[in-house]
Amino acid sequence: MSAAKGGGMPDHRIGVYPGTFDPITNGHLDIIQRATRVVDHLVVGVAGNAGKAPLFSIEERCALVEAEVAAVSNGDGSRIVVVPFDTLLMNFVTEVGARVIVRGLRAVSDFEYEFQMAGMNARLNPRVETVFLMASEHHQFISSRFVKEIGRLGGDIGHFVSPRVKAALATKFAAAG
């Protein structure tokens, strides 16, 4: 990706879709797939975010995201890469040569926080644009936090995550006792 920044792909729009992805949901996958229509190359940035005490390690989350992204039906897996990061988002965006940050909005309640973040990021680097994609109506209510809570309490999360993620969550919950 540093080649992209150094001029290897000067006409390509590189975007970053950052998140904790703990775990990746069908809503995330919807945004990823739709973001590939907006940018030429998408970097899915998996944030370390130790402050959120993630259920899955960064390595586990990256592996799950990579497996799910491989199944995205855009026919060109080389357009999407998964990269872990544990730095300021704007430093990561610069490091991968991106000019676009992609964020998903589920509800009006997301907007205020995302609007503030976009404003702060624009002050840090005015050359980077934030693009908001509205969640499709099938995914507006899905959040990783709710998926984990429902799964932990034995509810069916099959409508919210892939079978692979559902199995990974079941394994985590069984190990936790």
Backbone torsions as a table, in degrees:
resi	resn	phi	psi	omega
1	MET	NA	-25.8	176.7
2	SER	-64.6	-25.6	175.7
3	ALA	-64.2	-34.2	178.7
4	ALA	-64.1	-39.7	179.8
5	LYS	-71.4	-35.1	-176.1
6	GLY	-81.0	0.2	175.4
7	GLY	115.3	0.6	179.5
8	GLY	-64.2	-30.8	178.8
9	MET	-135.5	64.5	-171.5
10	PRO	-64.3	-26.0	-176.8
11	ASP	-95.1	1.4	-177.8
12	HIS	-89.8	135.8	174.7
13	ARG	-87.9	118.5	178.7
14	ILE	-103.7	128.6	178.1
15	GLY	-119.3	155.4	176.4
16	VAL	-119.7	128.1	171.9
17	TYR	-110.0	98.2	-176.7
18	PRO	-90.6	151.8	175.2
19	GLY	179.5	169.7	176.5
20	THR	-82.1	-35.5	178.3
21	PHE	52.0	55.3	-176.7
22	ASP	-121.0	73.3	2.5
23	PRO	-99.2	175.5	173.6
24	ILE	-70.4	135.9	-177.9
25	THR	-113.8	172.5	174.8
26	ASN	-62.9	-29.3	175.7
27	GLY	-64.5	-43.9	175.8
28	HIS	-59.5	-44.9	-178.7
29	LEU	-63.2	-36.5	176.4
30	ASP	-61.0	-46.1	179.5
31	ILE	-64.9	-42.2	178.9
32	ILE	-59.1	-49.4	-178.1
33	GLN	-62.3	-42.8	-179.4
34	ARG	-71.5	-31.5	178.7
35	ALA	-65.2	-28.4	179.4
36	THR	-67.2	-14.2	174.7
37	ARG	-83.1	-17.9	-176.0
38	VAL	-97.7	-34.0	-179.0
39	VAL	-120.2	160.3	179.0
40	ASP	-83.0	-30.1	-175.6
41	HIS	-141.2	124.6	-177.8
42	LEU	-113.0	126.7	173.8
43	VAL	-103.5	115.6	175.0
44	VAL	-88.0	107.3	-177.7
45	GLY	-90.9	113.9	-179.6
46	VAL	-93.7	110.6	-175.1
47	ALA	-77.7	136.8	177.0
48	GLY	-58.8	-52.5	173.3
49	ASN	44.4	51.8	179.6
50	ALA	-60.1	-26.2	179.1
51	GLY	-62.7	-25.5	178.3
52	LYS	-86.2	-1.6	-177.8
53	ALA	47.9	65.5	-178.0
54	PRO	-62.5	149.0	176.6
55	LEU	-68.9	-42.8	-178.9
56	PHE	-99.1	146.2	175.4
57	SER	-68.3	165.5	178.5
58	ILE	-60.2	-38.2	179.2
59	GLU	-65.7	-42.3	179.1
60	GLU	-65.7	-42.0	179.9
61	ARG	-65.4	-42.3	177.3
62	CYS	-62.0	-42.3	-179.9
63	ALA	-63.7	-42.4	178.5
64	LEU	-64.9	-43.8	179.7
65	VAL	-63.5	-43.8	178.9
66	GLU	-59.9	-43.1	179.8
67	ALA	-65.0	-40.8	-179.6
68	GLU	-70.5	-40.2	-179.9
69	VAL	-65.8	-33.6	178.4
70	ALA	-61.6	-26.2	-179.2
71	ALA	-89.2	-5.9	179.5
72	VAL	-63.2	130.7	-170.6
73	SER	-89.1	45.9	175.2
74	ASN	-92.2	-5.7	175.4
75	GLY	77.2	-2.0	-176.9
76	ASP	-138.0	76.3	-178.2
77	GLY	-58.8	-20.9	-179.1
78	SER	-69.9	-14.1	179.4
79	ARG	-78.4	-14.4	-177.0
80	ILE	-123.8	128.0	174.4
81	VAL	-128.1	152.5	179.5
82	VAL	-112.5	125.9	-176.5
83	VAL	-135.3	125.4	175.4
84	PRO	-75.1	150.0	174.1
85	PHE	-149.1	152.1	-179.7
86	ASP	-142.1	41.8	179.8
87	THR	-128.8	-179.4	172.6
88	LEU	-59.3	133.8	-176.5
89	LEU	-52.9	-43.7	-176.9
90	MET	-66.0	-30.5	174.2
91	ASN	-67.5	-41.6	178.6
92	PHE	-63.8	-44.4	179.6
93	VAL	-58.4	-45.2	178.4
94	THR	-64.4	-42.4	-178.4
95	GLU	-59.0	-38.0	-178.6
96	VAL	-91.7	1.1	177.0
97	GLY	75.9	25.2	-178.1
98	ALA	-85.9	155.9	175.2
99	ARG	-124.5	0.6	-176.8
100	VAL	-135.9	135.2	170.0
101	ILE	-109.8	128.5	178.8
102	VAL	-102.2	129.4	177.0
103	ARG	-130.4	142.6	176.7
104	GLY	-98.2	141.9	176.7
105	LEU	-118.5	125.8	179.2
106	ARG	-94.6	-40.3	-174.4
107	ALA	-149.0	171.5	179.7
108	VAL	-58.2	-33.7	-179.1
109	SER	-61.5	-28.4	176.7
110	ASP	-70.8	-29.5	-169.3
111	PHE	-61.7	-45.6	-175.5
112	GLU	-58.7	-48.7	178.8
113	TYR	-61.4	-48.8	-178.0
114	GLU	-64.3	-36.7	177.9
115	PHE	-62.7	-44.1	177.7
116	GLN	-62.8	-44.3	179.3
117	MET	-62.8	-43.3	179.6
118	ALA	-61.4	-39.7	178.0
119	GLY	-64.4	-44.5	178.3
120	MET	-63.9	-44.3	180.0
121	ASN	-63.0	-38.2	178.8
122	ALA	-64.7	-33.9	176.6
123	ARG	-70.1	-35.3	179.2
124	LEU	-72.5	-36.6	179.2
125	ASN	-152.7	94.9	-176.2
126	PRO	-68.2	-9.1	178.2
127	ARG	-82.9	-9.2	-179.2
128	VAL	-101.9	127.0	178.6
129	GLU	-98.8	145.8	172.8
130	THR	-104.3	129.0	179.5
131	VAL	-114.9	128.8	179.4
132	PHE	-102.1	131.2	173.5
133	LEU	-113.6	126.8	178.2
134	MET	-74.1	138.0	176.2
135	ALA	-63.6	141.9	176.4
136	SER	-66.9	159.8	-174.9
137	GLU	-59.7	-25.4	179.9
138	HIS	-76.1	-15.8	-173.0
139	HIS	-122.9	6.7	-173.6
140	GLN	-63.2	-27.1	-174.3
141	PHE	-99.5	-1.0	-175.2
142	ILE	-83.3	130.4	170.8
143	SER	-138.0	148.2	178.8
144	SER	-58.2	-38.7	-179.0
145	ARG	-61.0	-46.2	179.8
146	PHE	-67.5	-39.2	178.5
147	VAL	-58.8	-46.2	179.3
148	LYS	-63.3	-42.3	-178.6
149	GLU	-65.4	-45.6	179.4
150	ILE	-63.8	-44.9	179.5
151	GLY	-63.6	-42.1	-179.7
152	ARG	-62.1	-33.3	-178.5
153	LEU	-91.4	9.4	174.0
154	GLY	87.3	9.3	178.8
155	GLY	-78.3	163.0	-179.2
156	ASP	-82.4	116.4	-179.8
157	ILE	-105.9	10.9	-176.3
158	GLY	-60.5	-23.3	178.8
159	HIS	-83.1	-13.2	-172.3
160	PHE	-106.5	-23.0	-177.6
161	VAL	-138.2	165.1	177.8
162	SER	-72.4	163.7	175.3
163	PRO	-57.1	-35.8	179.7
164	ARG	-62.9	-46.2	-179.5
165	VAL	-69.8	-38.7	177.2
166	LYS	-58.7	-44.0	179.0
167	ALA	-65.8	-40.2	179.1
168	ALA	-63.6	-40.3	177.6
169	LEU	-65.8	-43.4	179.3
170	ALA	-60.1	-40.2	177.9
171	THR	-63.3	-43.7	178.7
172	LYS	-62.2	-45.7	-178.0
173	PHE	-66.0	-38.4	179.0
174	ALA	-65.7	-39.0	179.9
175	ALA	-68.2	-30.7	-179.6
176	ALA	-77.6	-15.0	174.7
177	GLY	85.6	NA	NA
